[in-house]
């Protein structure tokens, strides 16, 4: 776990002050650089030692067969796996013929800094070789937000104590050897040598490799160019082979002399362009970066991030660790989507191969929630990608005997690639999650072009699925049976409340959109009869409720199931999915991640305040948080019903998921949705922000540990700054015209230059609910002598 003291708590950077080999794989993930198109893991420049090398291009994958012991109708035939593309980061260093390898010799000092404002990863090291030669190494790395195909490195070596012969080998390497995969299903499949060589070149400091994937038919071109500054006697050489293109620089440095190498790398890929077109594309990207120059690339990066932080920063007074964590989170969420440009956002972004690089529903429900409010253009692109994959979703629905579109539970290219259908095919809620993201984006931006080009058709085709998947019973109530909600420990359930409520919203939104755009409705074959059927299904949607317990059932019959034996489950048996058969889990009252609680967050209008409090108290003792998606949701609802200290603890868990490697799998990439959840816990939890029927409302409240919370959100083409203390909330319209919002049920009109302040009301006192034995979130910032509320469910 990344908890050793080498990681300082600072507001605007992540600083590593010593090299710890035990956490090297996790460090590679948290120090990763990406822009939504390119991803470079934070490997050491020299390549070794490493935990997991990683260079990724969004959308570049290979197909692999999905074996079944017993095949079934509608099962996906193949899966998709994100592959490690050509590594352009490598700059190997030899000091008097000895490799600069930090496992040998003596490492005098080592520091790395990921600066959230500049977007640069810097490194400084002083090392004495086994033969006694000491050198200082300084490197700076970036993946450009402004030139999406480009990554660049400045690498500098200085001789310290004696005349030293230096050799630098700057390389492009394809088909690197990867560590073997373990038994954890969250880890990627390892594909050996997925790239087939097509072209290699190396001349006068310019390198190029072009490869293609054998089964998915994608072509990848990578090119690099170099600039060298060193003593007059410095010499250079170039060589290449099918999977290696190398530029070698040699010189002799006297003490105090330096050798500097600037390396610019350009990536391109396509499933349709020719080989010559691809290497021309990479060369053109290099030409653009060359004209900008190293200093220009750094300046562009800083300007881009200055503009981002101006509209997205969150200030937290009272907890320096959370302040650092929320900026770390926002930086990585931006890196995941900034230049995705009609591509998906994967669960791990482009920081590692976890989950095979697949995108899930949490992209729309968590990540896009943040991007919509902070970087709306980046939020639109994954939805445009969903729209581009609509033909595959329509085809999948036909295969399943349904109308409309059936979007995949996990995918890279739009095809379902989950081999486990109870958690895959049955998780139809992804349709409503996409629709929810569409509605949220249109509410926040008023983007009418998007609505006509993308949003309307997504709403129509997702609504059609619900009308064909569900049915009216003899009393007219509308049911959606045999589905899996967000809680994957309860599969193939009837009337999952989350699914039903999100489907209801989807149906209404589609009907409303058809009325706004009758010309498009006609084009998509939507008539008055169909919209009436949508509205009727929404109005009569079933919502299971247990009158004896006075709580909503997560799904029909759930509260009648046997309780899981939490007291008899050891701490080393979590996550349950790795230690118990699904058959046993599915029959018990145990919740993997917030499900009905998430429904109360996203569809709070469907519950009374008392129902929210009772439901939260009931499901807390059942929820084991075997998913990183859960803590932030529980933080939001805990804050809403008045458990501010518990909400604060859950915020800490979401915020520290990767910085403290809480699930012991950050090595495979950071948890983008949990990082987004840090923002959600602060803004939706303690800021109380909600979207409902086009209205943006706030119900702020702060835990005693926080003195002040400030955030800025995009609301209907305006930017609203919200500042909260323990007694007052102030709303300032930073950009835009007059804006109408709600504060604790009161309608406010905010105009530019006229901040509106309102009192923050108190919250009712309620007994704090228990959690499953041993699964309470870590206490944060308040007395650990307080009685532990854990208890059996």
Residue, then its C-alpha position, 0 to 999 in steps of 0.5 A: x500500500x502507498x502509505x509509506x512516508x515518502x509520499x508527502x501531502x501537498x496541495x498541488x502535486x504528488x511527490x515521491x521523495x524516495x524510491x520504494x520497490x515494494x510499491x513500484x507497480x502502484x507508483x506507475x499507476x498514480x504517476x501515469x500520464x494520459x490525455x484520453x488518446x495516449x496513456x503512458x504508465x509512470x515507469x522509470x525512464x530506463x524501463x527497468x525495474x518495473x512492475x508493469x510496462x504500459x503504453x496505451x492507445x484508446x481503442x487499440x485492442x486485440x480480440x481473443x476467443x471466449x471459451x465456454x464449457x457449455x455454450x449458450x444462445x447469445x453468448x459473446x464469441x470473443x472478448x477484447x483486450x487492451x494491448x500494450x502498444x509500442x513503448x516510446x518512453x524508453x531512454x536507457x542510460x549506461x555509465x561507463x558501460x554499466x546500466x543505470x539500474x537502481x537495483x544496483x550501485x547506491x541510490x543517493x537520492x530519488x524524487x518524482x513529482x507529478x504537478x497537477x498544474x503544469x501536467x508534468x512528471x519530473x524526476x531527479x536522481x543521484x546514483x553511484x554505479x558499482x564501480x564508483x561513478x556518480x551521476x545526476x539524472x533529471x527528466x521531465x515527461x508530458x503527454x500533451x493535452x493540446x496535441x493529442x498524438x504527442x508525448x515528450x521527454x527531456x532527459x539530462x545526465x550530469x557527471x558529478x565526481x569524475x570524467x564519465x563515458x555516457x551512452x543513451x539509448x532512446x528506443x521504440x520497442x514493440x511486444x515487450x514481455x509482460x508479467x503473467x496474469x494472476x487469478x484475479x478476474x479484475x486483471x487483464x488477460x495477457x496476450x503474447x506479442x499482439x503486434x505484427x510488424x509491418x515497417x521499421x526505420x531509423x535515420x538521423x535521429x528519427x525512429x519509426x515502427x508500424x505494426x498491426x493487430x492480427x485479429x482486430x485489424x488495427x494498424x499502429x504507427x509510432x515515430x520519434x524525433x530527438x534533439x541533443x545538446x552535449x559536448x562537441x565530441x558527442x556522437x549519435x547512431x541509429x539502428x532498427x529491427x522489426x520490434x525495435x528502433x533505437x537512437x544512440x547518443x555517446x559522449x564523455x562528460x567531465x564533472x559538471x558537464x551535462x548531456x541533454x536529450x529531448x525526445x518527442x513521440x507521436x502515435x497514430x492508429x486506424x482500422x482503415x488507413x493504409x500503412x503509408x497513410x499511418x506513417x505519414x500521420x505519425x510524421x505529421x504529428x511530429x512535425x507539428x510538435x517540432x514546430x512548437x518545441x519543448x518549451x512550447x509544449x510545456x507552455x501549452x500544457x500549463x495554459x490548458x490546465x490553468x483554464x481547467x483549474x479555473x473552472x474545476x478546482x475544489x478547495x477544501x479547508x480542514x483536511x490537507x490530505x483530502x485537498x490533495x486527493x481531490x485535485x489528484x482525482x480531478x487531474x486523472x479524470x481529466x487525463x482519462x477523457x480530455x482528448x478521448x474524442x469519440x472513444x470510451x473512458x475505461x474503468x482504469x482510464x489509460x493508466x493500466x490494463x485492469x479489466x482488460x481496458x473495458x468501459x462499463x456503466x460507471x463511465x456514464x454514472x460517475x466519470x461523466x457526472x464530473x466531466x459534465x460539470x467541469x469539462x463539458x466538451x470532454x463529457x460529450x465525446x464518450x456519449x458520441x462514442x456510445x452513439x457511434x456504437x448504436x448499430x452494435x447495440x441494436x443488433x445485440x437487442x435483436x439477438x436477445x429478442x428485444x426492441x431498441x438498443x441493448x448496450x454492452x455491460x463491458x466493452x472496448x469497441x461496442x460489442x458485449x465481451x462479458x462471458x458471464x451473462x448474469x452480470x453482463x447481459x442481464x445488467x440492462x441498467x447500462x441503457x438507463x445510465x447512458x440516458x441519464x448521462x445524456x439528460x445531465x449533459x443537456x441540462x448542464x450545457x443546453x447543447x441543442x446540436x448534441x441533442x439533435x445529433x446524438x442525444x435524441x436517438x440514444x434516448x429513443x433507442x434505450x427507451x424502446x428496450x425498456x418497453x419491450x423488456x418490461x411488461x404490465x401485470x393484470x393490475x396494470x403495474x409495469x415490471x422489469x424482471x430478470x435483471x442485474x442492478x448495480x449490486x452484482x451480488x444479486x443477479x437475475x432479480x425482478x423489479x430492481x428498484x435502481x433499474x426501474x427508477x432509472x428506466x422510468x426516467x429514461x422513458x419520460x426523457x425519450x417522450x419529452x425529446x420526441x415532443x421537442x423534436x417532432x421532425x426527428x421523432x418522425x425520422x426515428x419512427x416514433x409516433x404518439x402511440x409509442x410515446x404514450x406507451x412510454x409514459x404509461x410504463x413510466x407512470x406505472x413502474x413497480x417499486x417493491x416496498x416491504x411494509x413490515x420493515x418499512x423499507x424499499x426492497x432492492x428487488x422484489x423479495x430481497x428482504x425475505x432472503x437469508x442474511x449473509x453470515x458476516x460475523x463468520x466471514x474473515x477479513x481475508x475473505x473479501x472481496x467475496x467474489x474471490x472466495x465464495x460461489x456466486x450461487x451462495x452469494x446470490x441467495x443471501x442478503x449481502x450487497x456488493x456496492x450501493x444499489x438502492x442507495x445509488x437509486x436514492x442519490x440519482x432519483x431522490x425525487x422518488x423517495x421521501x426524506x424518511x424513506x431515505x433515512x430508513x432505507x439507508x439504515x437498513x442497507x448499511x449493515x448489508x453493504x460490504x463495499x467489494x467495489x470501489x464504486x460504493x464508498x462515494x455513493x454511501x458518502x453522499x447519502x450519509x450526508x443527506x440523511x444527517x450522518x456527517x461523520x460517517x459521510x466524512x469517513x466514506x469520503x476518505x475511502x473514496x479519496x484514498x482508494x489509489x493513493x493508499x491502494x485500499x483494494x490492493x490492485x492499483x498496480x493495474x491502473x487507478x480507479x477512475x470512477x472512485x476518483x470521480x467519486x471523490x468529487x461527487x462525495x464533496x460536491x453532491x454529498x457535502x455540497x448537496x448538489x442534485x439535478x432533477x427535471x432540469x433544476x439544479x439544487x443544493x442542500x449544503x452541510x459540512x462535517x465538523x472537520x471541514x471549515x470550508x468547501x468551495x467548488x465551481x460547476x457548469x450549469x446551463x451555459x453558466x459557471x456557478x461558484x459555491x462556497x460553503x462554511x458551517x453556517x452559510x452558503x454563498x452562490x456566485x455566478x462567475x460566467x453567464x447570464x441570470x441563473x435560477x437554482x434552489x437552496x434547501x428548497x428555496x428558489x434563488x436567482x443568481x446574477x453576475x456580480x451579485x453573490x447570494x448567501x443563505x444560511x445552512x440549516x441544521x440536520x436532524x439527529x439520528x442514530x448512526x447505522x451499523x456496517x457489516x462486521x469489519x467493513x466499517x470505513x476507517x475513522x477519519x479525523x475524529x476520536x477513535x475511542x467513539x464506540x464502534x457501530x459495527x454489528x451483525x446484519 
